[in-house]
Amino acid sequence: MKFLPISFLILALAATTAFAYDPSPLQDICVATNDMNSGVFVNGMFCKDPKQATADDFVFMGFRNPGNTSNPLGSKVTPASVNEFAGLNTLGISMARLDFAPGGLNPPHTHPRGTEVLVVVEGTLLVGFVTSNQLNNTLFTKVLYKGDVFVFPIGLIHFQLNIGNTYALAFAGLSSQNPGVITIANAVFGAKPPISDDVLTKAFQVDKKVVDYLQAQFWYDNN
């Protein structure tokens, strides 16, 4: 059996989020708008009058070009959530393009409002997620190759690392129009105002100097 074209894989990836986490819409379309005077507030966004919607509201062109991986993490995530793609409003889905330089990392993070399904288009990725305390923080990890698909359950810490010697590319579908992202290191050591040293030294069982050093770092956001 021949491999399915990449375009079909991406389409299927988006379709797998049909059973979305967000509430079901009560109308055909509800294109997001920043105009609070002409919109109706629905599920976190204002909706424009459906009669004013155009085909342009339902197309996103941000995946055409590779993301800039010239940064400390060697990766770039290009999101297509309702914040970038107005036509997704109330539809309960979103996507992202993930570009990786050799050795590039999408660091441990969570999506508090969405499950993620990822397909590798080019390269080799080491991926994994960690379960909650209820399941003893078990790590599930796998090396993915071109065409492989992996799912990261909603809210769990997960990561992707390019372990190949070449550029890597993946696309992700998420079960929310606005899944959110919390990058663990950035949130813990880059919080503003900073989390108390007393909290972090006891939580991580390290010396205050270590905490101070980590808090002084620049925590890059690749999103």
WOTAHU-V856664 format. One record per residue. SS is DSSP state (H for helix, E for strand, L for the rest). PHI is phi as a letter, one per 20 degrees, with the letter a starting at -180 (* if undefined). NEAR is the number of other ideal C-beta (glycine too) atoms within 8 Angstrom. Layout:
# WOTAHU-V856664
ss=SS phi=PHI near=NEAR
ss=SS phi=PHI near=NEAR
This chain:
# WOTAHU-V856664
ss=L phi=* near=2
ss=L phi=f near=3
ss=L phi=f near=5
ss=L phi=f near=7
ss=L phi=g near=6
ss=H phi=g near=7
ss=H phi=f near=6
ss=H phi=f near=8
ss=H phi=f near=12
ss=H phi=f near=10
ss=H phi=f near=8
ss=H phi=f near=9
ss=H phi=f near=14
ss=H phi=f near=10
ss=H phi=f near=7
ss=L phi=f near=8
ss=L phi=e near=13
ss=L phi=g near=6
ss=L phi=e near=4
ss=L phi=e near=11
ss=L phi=f near=9
ss=L phi=f near=13
ss=L phi=g near=6
ss=L phi=f near=6
ss=L phi=f near=9
ss=L phi=d near=3
ss=L phi=b near=7
ss=L phi=f near=4
ss=L phi=c near=8
ss=L phi=b near=12
ss=L phi=f near=13
ss=E phi=f near=13
ss=E phi=b near=11
ss=L phi=e near=5
ss=L phi=e near=8
ss=L phi=f near=7
ss=L phi=f near=4
ss=L phi=d near=7
ss=L phi=d near=11
ss=E phi=d near=5
ss=E phi=f near=7
ss=E phi=c near=10
ss=L phi=l near=9
ss=L phi=n near=5
ss=E phi=c near=11
ss=E phi=e near=12
ss=E phi=d near=15
ss=L phi=f near=12
ss=L phi=g near=8
ss=H phi=g near=11
ss=H phi=f near=4
ss=H phi=e near=6
ss=L phi=f near=10
ss=L phi=c near=5
ss=H phi=f near=5
ss=H phi=f near=5
ss=H phi=f near=10
ss=H phi=d near=7
ss=L phi=c near=7
ss=L phi=c near=8
ss=L phi=d near=5
ss=L phi=f near=9
ss=L phi=e near=10
ss=L phi=f near=4
ss=L phi=d near=4
ss=L phi=f near=8
ss=L phi=f near=11
ss=L phi=f near=7
ss=L phi=e near=13
ss=L phi=e near=4
ss=L phi=b near=10
ss=L phi=g near=5
ss=L phi=e near=10
ss=L phi=m near=12
ss=E phi=b near=17
ss=E phi=b near=11
ss=E phi=d near=11
ss=E phi=d near=11
ss=E phi=e near=10
ss=E phi=c near=13
ss=L phi=d near=14
ss=L phi=f near=13
ss=L phi=f near=6
ss=L phi=d near=8
ss=L phi=c near=11
ss=H phi=g near=9
ss=H phi=f near=12
ss=H phi=f near=12
ss=L phi=g near=14
ss=L phi=m near=12
ss=L phi=e near=10
ss=L phi=m near=13
ss=L phi=c near=14
ss=E phi=b near=16
ss=E phi=b near=13
ss=E phi=b near=12
ss=E phi=d near=13
ss=E phi=c near=16
ss=E phi=d near=15
ss=E phi=c near=18
ss=L phi=f near=11
ss=L phi=g near=10
ss=L phi=n near=8
ss=L phi=f near=14
ss=E phi=c near=12
ss=E phi=e near=13
ss=E phi=f near=10
ss=E phi=g near=9
ss=E phi=b near=12
ss=E phi=c near=10
ss=L phi=d near=16
ss=L phi=f near=9
ss=L phi=c near=10
ss=L phi=b near=13
ss=L phi=e near=12
ss=E phi=d near=13
ss=E phi=d near=14
ss=E phi=d near=15
ss=E phi=c near=13
ss=E phi=e near=16
ss=E phi=d near=9
ss=E phi=b near=8
ss=L phi=n near=13
ss=L phi=c near=11
ss=E phi=c near=15
ss=E phi=e near=11
ss=E phi=c near=15
ss=E phi=a near=10
ss=E phi=b near=12
ss=E phi=d near=11
ss=L phi=f near=10
ss=L phi=f near=6
ss=H phi=g near=5
ss=H phi=g near=5
ss=H phi=d near=7
ss=L phi=m near=6
ss=L phi=l near=8
ss=L phi=f near=7
ss=E phi=e near=7
ss=E phi=d near=8
ss=E phi=c near=6
ss=E phi=b near=9
ss=E phi=e near=8
ss=E phi=d near=12
ss=L phi=d near=7
ss=L phi=g near=7
ss=L phi=n near=8
ss=L phi=f near=9
ss=E phi=c near=10
ss=E phi=c near=9
ss=E phi=d near=8
ss=E phi=d near=12
ss=L phi=f near=7
ss=L phi=g near=10
ss=L phi=n near=6
ss=L phi=e near=11
ss=E phi=f near=9
ss=E phi=b near=13
ss=E phi=b near=12
ss=E phi=b near=14
ss=E phi=c near=11
ss=E phi=f near=17
ss=L phi=e near=8
ss=L phi=e near=9
ss=L phi=e near=3
ss=L phi=c near=7
ss=L phi=g near=12
ss=E phi=c near=14
ss=E phi=c near=13
ss=E phi=b near=14
ss=E phi=c near=14
ss=E phi=c near=12
ss=E phi=d near=13
ss=E phi=c near=16
ss=L phi=e near=15
ss=L phi=b near=16
ss=L phi=f near=13
ss=L phi=b near=11
ss=L phi=f near=13
ss=L phi=m near=9
ss=L phi=b near=8
ss=E phi=c near=9
ss=E phi=e near=12
ss=H phi=g near=11
ss=H phi=f near=11
ss=H phi=f near=9
ss=H phi=f near=8
ss=H phi=f near=9
ss=H phi=d near=13
ss=L phi=d near=10
ss=L phi=f near=8
ss=L phi=c near=4
ss=L phi=f near=3
ss=L phi=f near=7
ss=L phi=f near=7
ss=L phi=g near=6
ss=H phi=g near=8
ss=H phi=f near=6
ss=H phi=f near=8
ss=H phi=f near=14
ss=H phi=f near=13
ss=H phi=f near=7
ss=H phi=f near=6
ss=H phi=e near=8
ss=L phi=l near=5
ss=L phi=c near=7
ss=L phi=f near=6
ss=H phi=g near=7
ss=H phi=f near=6
ss=H phi=f near=10
ss=H phi=f near=14
ss=H phi=f near=9
ss=H phi=f near=8
ss=H phi=f near=9
ss=H phi=f near=10
ss=L phi=e near=5
ss=L phi=f near=8
ss=L phi=e near=4
ss=L phi=e near=9
ss=L phi=f near=7
ss=L phi=d near=6
ss=L phi=e near=10
ss=L phi=e near=6
